[in-house]
Amino acid sequence: MGGIGNTTLARVAYTQMSPHFEGKSFIADSREVSDKCGLVSLQKQLLSQIFHDECFNFFNVHEGNAIINHSLSHKKVLLVLDNVDNIQHLKCLVGRRDWFGLGSRIIVTTRDEHLLRCCQVDDVYMATTLNPKDALQLFNLKAFHSDTVSKDGFIELSKHVVNYAGGFPLALKVLGSFLCEREKDIFLDIACFFNGEKKDFVMKVLDGCEFFPNIGIDVVIKKSLIKVYDGKQYL
């Protein structure tokens, strides 16, 4: 599914494997590039990433196929095609196995497993959600800018969010960033409008704005951005 980390995993694999190949190309978001610029632009991008100093002038997919085959058939290449949703993307970039030299590797990320089966790929890896430990670490990085969370007050909250997100990376990033941004809004509102007001009153107002003040005010206090005076009654 989208947002589960397909592209991230592909980039990590690409970075780790690329030193072992004569040429390498990472085609990011093949679908978007193809929709905006056409299939020929994908072919030119592949070739230009492998042959940095050469200029390729062709104007149709068939010419591109011939050039890719001629240029790469004796070259050990690493190619990553990210977010492929159309069989034509694969046909214009990796039409046949003999287009590439021995030892070449082609990685395709897609939401359509049937597309891979049609191309008779060697292996299919189904990306999985994060385990609870890694999910908690990712959430903390986004919400608290740290891979761990302080023991005072936020461990249970973090675990609740991680459980709600189900280990889904995109959801964890969005929820973590959401909480982080709400901290900034709470601080600005207090500094501009509620300086010296009673804490209970401020929390009611902020709660009405869906700023989750029970969490956010404590975070802002712990970061020493605001202080509570007179027995913790006034901000």
C-alpha positions as a Python dict, from the first residue, in 0.01 Angstrom:
ca = {
    (1, 'M'): (0, 0, 0),
    (2, 'G'): (106, 361, -42),
    (3, 'G'): (291, 527, 245),
    (4, 'I'): (411, 203, 400),
    (5, 'G'): (774, 274, 310),
    (6, 'N'): (826, 117, -34),
    (7, 'T'): (1029, 408, -168),
    (8, 'T'): (1233, 442, 152),
    (9, 'L'): (1327, 73, 145),
    (10, 'A'): (1417, 96, -223),
    (11, 'R'): (1642, 398, -161),
    (12, 'V'): (1822, 220, 122),
    (13, 'A'): (1879, -86, -96),
    (14, 'Y'): (1995, 136, -383),
    (15, 'T'): (2245, 322, -164),
    (16, 'Q'): (2389, 4, -16),
    (17, 'M'): (2412, -188, -343),
    (18, 'S'): (2521, 84, -588),
    (19, 'P'): (2900, 61, -525),
    (20, 'H'): (2895, -290, -672),
    (21, 'F'): (2765, -187, -1015),
    (22, 'E'): (2913, -21, -1321),
    (23, 'G'): (2609, 197, -1371),
    (24, 'K'): (2311, 293, -1159),
    (25, 'S'): (1980, 472, -1199),
    (26, 'F'): (1696, 553, -959),
    (27, 'I'): (1379, 660, -1139),
    (28, 'A'): (1172, 829, -867),
    (29, 'D'): (793, 822, -902),
    (30, 'S'): (777, 673, -1249),
    (31, 'R'): (402, 726, -1268),
    (32, 'E'): (418, 1102, -1210),
    (33, 'V'): (711, 1154, -1448),
    (34, 'S'): (539, 954, -1719),
    (35, 'D'): (209, 1139, -1676),
    (36, 'K'): (377, 1481, -1696),
    (37, 'C'): (656, 1424, -1946),
    (38, 'G'): (592, 1096, -2127),
    (39, 'L'): (768, 761, -2155),
    (40, 'V'): (1059, 899, -2358),
    (41, 'S'): (1154, 1122, -2065),
    (42, 'L'): (1184, 813, -1844),
    (43, 'Q'): (1417, 650, -2095),
    (44, 'K'): (1634, 961, -2119),
    (45, 'Q'): (1648, 990, -1741),
    (46, 'L'): (1767, 630, -1709),
    (47, 'L'): (2043, 677, -1966),
    (48, 'S'): (2158, 1017, -1839),
    (49, 'Q'): (2193, 886, -1483),
    (50, 'I'): (2421, 606, -1605),
    (51, 'F'): (2613, 802, -1871),
    (52, 'H'): (2656, 1142, -1706),
    (53, 'D'): (2857, 1309, -1982),
    (54, 'E'): (2651, 1198, -2279),
    (55, 'C'): (2351, 1361, -2443),
    (56, 'F'): (2079, 1137, -2584),
    (57, 'N'): (1860, 1273, -2863),
    (58, 'F'): (1570, 1051, -2959),
    (59, 'F'): (1202, 1121, -2990),
    (60, 'N'): (1009, 798, -2959),
    (61, 'V'): (999, 494, -2733),
    (62, 'H'): (1121, 250, -3001),
    (63, 'E'): (1441, 449, -3054),
    (64, 'G'): (1485, 463, -2677),
    (65, 'N'): (1447, 87, -2650),
    (66, 'A'): (1719, 31, -2908),
    (67, 'I'): (1959, 275, -2740),
    (68, 'I'): (1905, 125, -2394),
    (69, 'N'): (1967, -225, -2530),
    (70, 'H'): (2278, -121, -2725),
    (71, 'S'): (2425, 87, -2441),
    (72, 'L'): (2361, -142, -2146),
    (73, 'S'): (2365, -499, -2280),
    (74, 'H'): (2728, -544, -2169),
    (75, 'K'): (2708, -331, -1854),
    (76, 'K'): (2636, -446, -1497),
    (77, 'V'): (2358, -208, -1395),
    (78, 'L'): (2149, -136, -1085),
    (79, 'L'): (1811, 10, -1175),
    (80, 'V'): (1531, 111, -937),
    (81, 'L'): (1189, 197, -1080),
    (82, 'D'): (979, 359, -809),
    (83, 'N'): (598, 370, -803),
    (84, 'V'): (525, 190, -1127),
    (85, 'D'): (156, 149, -1211),
    (86, 'N'): (165, 76, -1584),
    (87, 'I'): (313, -217, -1775),
    (88, 'Q'): (433, 30, -2039),
    (89, 'H'): (681, 178, -1788),
    (90, 'L'): (852, -159, -1763),
    (91, 'K'): (835, -229, -2134),
    (92, 'C'): (1005, 98, -2227),
    (93, 'L'): (1274, 76, -1959),
    (94, 'V'): (1343, -294, -1905),
    (95, 'G'): (1181, -461, -2203),
    (96, 'R'): (1389, -779, -2192),
    (97, 'R'): (1649, -924, -1959),
    (98, 'D'): (1914, -925, -2232),
    (99, 'W'): (1899, -544, -2245),
    (100, 'F'): (2130, -548, -1943),
    (101, 'G'): (2465, -713, -1874),
    (102, 'L'): (2519, -1013, -1648),
    (103, 'G'): (2483, -938, -1278),
    (104, 'S'): (2244, -648, -1330),
    (105, 'R'): (1965, -597, -1078),
    (106, 'I'): (1627, -432, -1130),
    (107, 'I'): (1407, -329, -835),
    (108, 'V'): (1048, -221, -891),
    (109, 'T'): (816, -67, -633),
    (110, 'T'): (445, -79, -710),
    (111, 'R'): (104, -108, -550),
    (112, 'D'): (0, -355, -819),
    (113, 'E'): (135, -704, -752),
    (114, 'H'): (-35, -835, -1066),
    (115, 'L'): (191, -608, -1273),
    (116, 'L'): (497, -784, -1130),
    (117, 'R'): (351, -1127, -1197),
    (118, 'C'): (289, -1032, -1560),
    (119, 'C'): (658, -946, -1597),
    (120, 'Q'): (767, -1275, -1437),
    (121, 'V'): (990, -1110, -1179),
    (122, 'D'): (1221, -1337, -983),
    (123, 'D'): (1107, -1236, -634),
    (124, 'V'): (830, -1030, -475),
    (125, 'Y'): (873, -867, -135),
    (126, 'M'): (562, -740, 43),
    (127, 'A'): (651, -442, 261),
    (128, 'T'): (525, -474, 618),
    (129, 'T'): (431, -225, 888),
    (130, 'L'): (681, -128, 1158),
    (131, 'N'): (714, -335, 1471),
    (132, 'P'): (608, -159, 1797),
    (133, 'K'): (963, -61, 1895),
    (134, 'D'): (1052, 99, 1560),
    (135, 'A'): (707, 258, 1534),
    (136, 'L'): (752, 423, 1875),
    (137, 'Q'): (1096, 549, 1775),
    (138, 'L'): (964, 702, 1451),
    (139, 'F'): (674, 873, 1630),
    (140, 'N'): (906, 1018, 1895),
    (141, 'L'): (1140, 1155, 1628),
    (142, 'K'): (853, 1344, 1469),
    (143, 'A'): (671, 1452, 1786),
    (144, 'F'): (961, 1519, 2024),
    (145, 'H'): (1264, 1539, 1791),
    (146, 'S'): (1420, 1250, 1980),
    (147, 'D'): (1416, 873, 1933),
    (148, 'T'): (1316, 833, 2298),
    (149, 'V'): (1042, 998, 2501),
    (150, 'S'): (1081, 1139, 2850),
    (151, 'K'): (934, 927, 3128),
    (152, 'D'): (718, 1206, 3266),
    (153, 'G'): (378, 1184, 3117),
    (154, 'F'): (417, 1097, 2751),
    (155, 'I'): (505, 728, 2737),
    (156, 'E'): (146, 611, 2757),
    (157, 'L'): (35, 878, 2509),
    (158, 'S'): (303, 772, 2262),
    (159, 'K'): (213, 406, 2296),
    (160, 'H'): (-154, 488, 2242),
    (161, 'V'): (-74, 678, 1920),
    (162, 'V'): (154, 400, 1795),
    (163, 'N'): (-116, 143, 1860),
    (164, 'Y'): (-372, 361, 1682),
    (165, 'A'): (-144, 399, 1377),
    (166, 'G'): (-90, 25, 1357),
    (167, 'G'): (279, 58, 1269),
    (168, 'F'): (195, 247, 949),
    (169, 'P'): (492, 484, 885),
    (170, 'L'): (302, 762, 708),
    (171, 'A'): (38, 777, 982),
    (172, 'L'): (307, 792, 1251),
    (173, 'K'): (484, 1079, 1073),
    (174, 'V'): (161, 1275, 1027),
    (175, 'L'): (43, 1225, 1386),
    (176, 'G'): (387, 1305, 1529),
    (177, 'S'): (423, 1619, 1322),
    (178, 'F'): (65, 1718, 1412),
    (179, 'L'): (145, 1704, 1783),
    (180, 'C'): (471, 1895, 1731),
    (181, 'E'): (296, 2173, 1539),
    (182, 'R'): (22, 2200, 1804),
    (183, 'E'): (297, 2269, 2065),
    (184, 'K'): (407, 2571, 1858),
    (185, 'D'): (49, 2702, 1828),
    (186, 'I'): (-10, 2666, 2202),
    (187, 'F'): (307, 2859, 2283),
    (188, 'L'): (222, 3143, 2043),
    (189, 'D'): (-136, 3172, 2170),
    (190, 'I'): (-24, 3187, 2533),
    (191, 'A'): (255, 3436, 2460),
    (192, 'C'): (29, 3667, 2258),
    (193, 'F'): (-312, 3639, 2426),
    (194, 'F'): (-304, 3455, 2758),
    (195, 'N'): (1, 3583, 2942),
    (196, 'G'): (-98, 3611, 3311),
    (197, 'E'): (-432, 3432, 3268),
    (198, 'K'): (-550, 3142, 3484),
    (199, 'K'): (-428, 2808, 3361),
    (200, 'D'): (-773, 2642, 3379),
    (201, 'F'): (-927, 2918, 3167),
    (202, 'V'): (-650, 2896, 2906),
    (203, 'M'): (-686, 2518, 2885),
    (204, 'K'): (-1061, 2547, 2823),
    (205, 'V'): (-1007, 2793, 2539),
    (206, 'L'): (-731, 2588, 2380),
    (207, 'D'): (-932, 2270, 2416),
    (208, 'G'): (-1211, 2438, 2222),
    (209, 'C'): (-958, 2502, 1945),
    (210, 'E'): (-865, 2130, 1944),
    (211, 'F'): (-507, 2201, 2058),
    (212, 'F'): (-509, 1919, 2316),
    (213, 'P'): (-382, 2144, 2598),
    (214, 'N'): (-361, 1862, 2854),
    (215, 'I'): (-65, 1736, 2654),
    (216, 'G'): (63, 2048, 2483),
    (217, 'I'): (89, 2285, 2780),
    (218, 'D'): (295, 2032, 2976),
    (219, 'V'): (526, 1988, 2675),
    (220, 'V'): (575, 2364, 2639),
    (221, 'I'): (643, 2399, 3015),
    (222, 'K'): (897, 2114, 3009),
    (223, 'K'): (1076, 2288, 2723),
    (224, 'S'): (1100, 2601, 2942),
    (225, 'L'): (907, 2809, 2689),
    (226, 'I'): (651, 2922, 2948),
    (227, 'K'): (631, 2923, 3328),
    (228, 'V'): (343, 2867, 3570),
    (229, 'Y'): (321, 3097, 3872),
    (230, 'D'): (125, 3115, 4198),
    (231, 'G'): (83, 2747, 4272),
    (232, 'K'): (56, 2655, 3905),
    (233, 'Q'): (-259, 2863, 3862),
    (234, 'Y'): (-135, 3141, 3633),
    (235, 'L'): (68, 3137, 3309),
}
